[in-house]
Amino acid sequence: MSINVLTFGCRLNTLESEVMRARAAEAGLEDAVLVNSCAVTGEAVRQARQAIRRTRRENPAKRIIVTGCAAQTEPDTFAAMAEVDAVLGNAEKLTADAYRALPDFGVGAEEKLRVNDIMSVTQTAPHMVDGLEGRTRAFVQVQNGCDHRCTFCIIPYGRGNSRSVPMGAVVDQVHRLAENGYREAVLTGVDITSWGADLPGAPRLGALVRAILRHVPGLARLRLSSIDSIEADDDLLRALAEEERLMPHLHLSLQAGDDMILKRMKRRHLRADAVEFCSEARRLRPDIVFGADIIAGFPTETEAMFDNSLQLIADCGLTFLHVFPFSPRKGTPAALMPQLDRALIKHRAARLRTGGAAALKATLASEIGKTRAVLIEKPGFGRTEHFIPVEIAAGVPGGIVMARIVASDGKTLTATPLAPHLGAAA
């Protein structure tokens, strides 16, 4: 049996691809390629279409099943592709029944579609996987969907409304992964700081983090994926200060650093809120590092507004910058706003990336001489507690090595081991 999976986009997609592989195998699917697409930008959709065409050229006899957020938001686009044999929605892709009910080769576009209304999905089941193929850290879904409607974002229409995995199920999954040898778990979702709002008693993310660390003492490291800082609760911040196993690295969904642009994006924070959050988190955990998503060239953005976003790198002390040139998504309010010239957008994105590269270089230089715990991802390479990449000639994939940082090339650290590794992943 041959099932290949092509994954685009976020960590949640990475986890779900492993679930898809298992469900397809359970259904007895053979000789197929599953394409788990992303819809966050128009470029992401283009890359998925390009990969589908290439896959068909390289695998003429295999069935190609397309799913993911782009398939959910643009099902007809993919069903119309001659290379595609079936299109599954984001809910359907996680069920064995969907793979059992696939159409035969050569059917029309309508017969290819297996995409239902994602807004009708009200629960998110825990994905009990033993691990992720080729990964040394485990991803754990705690939440799916989003109740917010940022004017630039199509993702809620691909993922549905926010829904949480119950605390007990999350703890059980982390415990299972730790028993299977995983030293680090990453909590993932679409909007994980909204976790718990739909559960009895409306618990917050901080309570979930505390419960995991309390009930899974064998887990060496717990990491959070992207968070919305304005939704971060007090208990989460206290956990950041008090729990050494909660990693000192937060990736923030900031998107812009100008108040008017933030309002036009329909974000829930102002510039001062972002700066204050980073200042408070750094007070509680002095060695913390921040990553952030920033959009360049949002409609109506003036040079002064852009400068406010550029200055956010210094004002928040950002280290890892994910820069997105604005890409209008059909069906979103921002697509109807006055657009900027594409060349200007690219230029501003390049300036943001230059600022981000300088900030990363400075952070890496400050690491020289320090002792860090490095999770080995592959021979000769790992990451510190701060998610900083490290070249190190020690350890085995999945193990943790105490090491001294001896050099930096501005993008990656070099370290020498101080002690034997502390265990390996399954």
LINURQUI-V328071 format. One record per residue. RES is the residue in three letters. PHI is phi in radians with two decimals (999 if undefined). Layout:
[[RES,PHI] [RES,PHI]]
//
This chain:
[[MET,999] [SER,-2.26] [ILE,-2.14] [ASN,-1.81] [VAL,-2.18] [LEU,-1.84] [THR,-2.00] [PHE,-2.07] [GLY,1.59] [CYS,-1.46] [ARG,-1.14] [LEU,-1.11] [ASN,-1.08] [THR,-1.04] [LEU,-1.12] [GLU,-1.15] [SER,-1.08] [GLU,-1.19] [VAL,-1.15] [MET,-1.02] [ARG,-1.02] [ALA,-1.18] [ARG,-1.20] [ALA,-1.15] [ALA,-1.13] [GLU,-1.05] [ALA,-1.41] [GLY,1.44] [LEU,-1.17] [GLU,-2.34] [ASP,0.86] [ALA,-2.44] [VAL,-2.07] [LEU,-1.75] [VAL,-1.88] [ASN,-1.72] [SER,-1.54] [CYS,-2.16] [ALA,-2.15] [VAL,-1.09] [THR,-2.39] [GLY,-1.09] [GLU,-1.12] [ALA,-1.10] [VAL,-1.17] [ARG,-1.05] [GLN,-1.11] [ALA,-1.12] [ARG,-1.10] [GLN,-1.10] [ALA,-1.13] [ILE,-1.13] [ARG,-1.10] [ARG,-1.12] [THR,-1.08] [ARG,-1.14] [ARG,-1.10] [GLU,-1.49] [ASN,-2.34] [PRO,-1.08] [ALA,-1.69] [LYS,-1.63] [ARG,-1.42] [ILE,-1.97] [ILE,-1.96] [VAL,-1.85] [THR,-2.57] [GLY,1.65] [CYS,-1.16] [ALA,-1.16] [ALA,-1.17] [GLN,-1.23] [THR,-1.53] [GLU,-2.29] [PRO,-1.05] [ASP,-1.16] [THR,-1.02] [PHE,-1.40] [ALA,-1.13] [ALA,-1.34] [MET,-1.35] [ALA,-1.09] [GLU,-1.29] [VAL,-1.65] [ASP,-1.68] [ALA,-2.81] [VAL,-2.20] [LEU,-1.93] [GLY,-1.33] [ASN,-1.15] [ALA,-1.40] [GLU,-1.14] [LYS,-1.10] [LEU,-1.75] [THR,-2.08] [ALA,-1.13] [ASP,-1.03] [ALA,-1.12] [TYR,-1.37] [ARG,-1.24] [ALA,-1.75] [LEU,-1.18] [PRO,-1.28] [ASP,-1.33] [PHE,-1.07] [GLY,1.34] [VAL,-1.42] [GLY,-1.31] [ALA,-1.04] [GLU,-1.14] [GLU,-1.22] [LYS,-1.30] [LEU,-1.39] [ARG,-2.37] [VAL,-2.20] [ASN,-1.78] [ASP,-1.22] [ILE,-1.17] [MET,-1.24] [SER,-1.48] [VAL,-1.39] [THR,-2.00] [GLN,-2.35] [THR,-2.17] [ALA,-1.40] [PRO,-1.19] [HIS,-1.67] [MET,-1.51] [VAL,-1.85] [ASP,-1.40] [GLY,2.90] [LEU,-2.10] [GLU,-1.00] [GLY,1.33] [ARG,-1.98] [THR,-1.81] [ARG,-2.09] [ALA,-1.74] [PHE,-1.71] [VAL,-2.21] [GLN,-1.32] [VAL,-1.98] [GLN,-2.85] [ASN,-2.52] [GLY,1.35] [CYS,-2.68] [ASP,-1.56] [HIS,-1.49] [ARG,-2.33] [CYS,-1.04] [THR,-1.19] [PHE,-1.71] [CYS,-1.84] [ILE,-1.70] [ILE,-1.03] [PRO,-0.99] [TYR,-1.42] [GLY,-1.70] [ARG,-1.98] [GLY,1.51] [ASN,-1.35] [SER,-1.16] [ARG,-2.62] [SER,-1.89] [VAL,-1.46] [PRO,-0.97] [MET,-0.97] [GLY,-1.05] [ALA,-1.17] [VAL,-1.13] [VAL,-1.05] [ASP,-1.06] [GLN,-1.17] [VAL,-1.11] [HIS,-1.06] [ARG,-1.09] [LEU,-1.17] [ALA,-1.11] [GLU,-1.14] [ASN,-1.46] [GLY,1.79] [TYR,-1.31] [ARG,-1.53] [GLU,-2.32] [ALA,-2.13] [VAL,-2.05] [LEU,-1.39] [THR,-2.19] [GLY,2.99] [VAL,-1.49] [ASP,-2.56] [ILE,-1.18] [THR,-1.28] [SER,-1.58] [TRP,-0.93] [GLY,1.66] [ALA,-1.07] [ASP,-1.74] [LEU,-1.70] [PRO,-0.97] [GLY,1.45] [ALA,0.83] [PRO,-1.14] [ARG,-1.95] [LEU,-1.05] [GLY,-1.03] [ALA,-1.13] [LEU,-1.15] [VAL,-1.03] [ARG,-1.05] [ALA,-1.12] [ILE,-1.07] [LEU,-1.18] [ARG,-1.33] [HIS,-1.64] [VAL,-2.17] [PRO,-1.12] [GLY,-1.37] [LEU,-1.43] [ALA,-1.34] [ARG,-2.47] [LEU,-2.10] [ARG,-2.21] [LEU,-1.81] [SER,-1.41] [SER,-1.00] [ILE,-2.16] [ASP,-1.71] [SER,-1.06] [ILE,-1.21] [GLU,-1.68] [ALA,-1.15] [ASP,-1.58] [ASP,-1.07] [ASP,-1.17] [LEU,-1.14] [LEU,-1.17] [ARG,-1.13] [ALA,-1.09] [LEU,-1.06] [ALA,-1.35] [GLU,-1.83] [GLU,-1.83] [GLU,-1.12] [ARG,-1.35] [LEU,-1.46] [MET,-1.16] [PRO,-1.43] [HIS,-2.58] [LEU,-2.19] [HIS,-1.79] [LEU,-1.84] [SER,-1.54] [LEU,-1.64] [GLN,1.33] [ALA,-2.85] [GLY,-2.13] [ASP,-2.10] [ASP,-1.07] [MET,-1.16] [ILE,-1.13] [LEU,-1.05] [LYS,-1.16] [ARG,-1.24] [MET,-1.36] [LYS,1.12] [ARG,-1.34] [ARG,-1.86] [HIS,-2.32] [LEU,-1.88] [ARG,-0.99] [ALA,-1.08] [ASP,-1.12] [ALA,-1.15] [VAL,-1.12] [GLU,-1.14] [PHE,-1.06] [CYS,-1.11] [SER,-1.13] [GLU,-1.20] [ALA,-1.10] [ARG,-1.25] [ARG,-1.14] [LEU,-1.33] [ARG,-2.40] [PRO,-0.97] [ASP,-1.62] [ILE,-1.15] [VAL,-2.14] [PHE,-2.12] [GLY,-1.93] [ALA,-2.78] [ASP,-1.62] [ILE,-2.31] [ILE,-1.71] [ALA,-1.75] [GLY,1.36] [PHE,-1.06] [PRO,-0.86] [THR,1.33] [GLU,-1.16] [THR,-1.54] [GLU,-1.11] [ALA,-1.15] [MET,-1.13] [PHE,-1.09] [ASP,-1.03] [ASN,-1.12] [SER,-1.22] [LEU,-1.10] [GLN,-1.24] [LEU,-1.10] [ILE,-1.00] [ALA,-1.37] [ASP,-1.18] [CYS,-1.69] [GLY,1.18] [LEU,-1.39] [THR,-1.94] [PHE,-1.93] [LEU,-1.90] [HIS,-1.80] [VAL,-1.78] [PHE,-2.09] [PRO,-1.08] [PHE,-0.98] [SER,-2.26] [PRO,-1.13] [ARG,-1.89] [LYS,-0.96] [GLY,1.70] [THR,-1.85] [PRO,-1.01] [ALA,-1.10] [ALA,-1.19] [LEU,-1.69] [MET,-1.41] [PRO,-1.04] [GLN,-1.56] [LEU,-1.53] [ASP,-1.09] [ARG,-1.08] [ALA,-1.12] [LEU,-1.16] [ILE,-1.05] [LYS,-1.09] [HIS,-1.11] [ARG,-1.17] [ALA,-1.08] [ALA,-1.13] [ARG,-1.15] [LEU,-1.11] [ARG,-1.13] [THR,-1.11] [GLY,-1.11] [GLY,-1.15] [ALA,-1.13] [ALA,-1.17] [ALA,-1.15] [LEU,-1.10] [LYS,-1.03] [ALA,-1.16] [THR,-1.10] [LEU,-1.12] [ALA,-1.10] [SER,-1.26] [GLU,-1.43] [ILE,-1.07] [GLY,1.67] [LYS,-1.56] [THR,-1.75] [ARG,-2.32] [ALA,-1.63] [VAL,-1.86] [LEU,-1.44] [ILE,-1.35] [GLU,-1.63] [LYS,-2.74] [PRO,-0.90] [GLY,1.51] [PHE,-2.55] [GLY,-2.75] [ARG,-2.41] [THR,-1.38] [GLU,-0.99] [HIS,-1.57] [PHE,1.19] [ILE,-1.47] [PRO,-1.21] [VAL,-2.38] [GLU,-1.61] [ILE,-2.63] [ALA,-1.63] [ALA,-2.91] [GLY,1.39] [VAL,-2.16] [PRO,-0.92] [GLY,1.68] [GLY,-1.52] [ILE,-2.01] [VAL,-2.07] [MET,-1.34] [ALA,-2.56] [ARG,-1.78] [ILE,-1.37] [VAL,-2.02] [ALA,-2.84] [SER,-2.59] [ASP,-1.83] [GLY,1.64] [LYS,-2.18] [THR,-2.43] [LEU,-1.59] [THR,-2.10] [ALA,-2.37] [THR,-2.03] [PRO,-1.23] [LEU,-1.95] [ALA,-2.64] [PRO,-1.07] [HIS,-1.16] [LEU,-1.85] [GLY,2.13] [ALA,-2.25] [ALA,-1.32] [ALA,-1.14]]
//
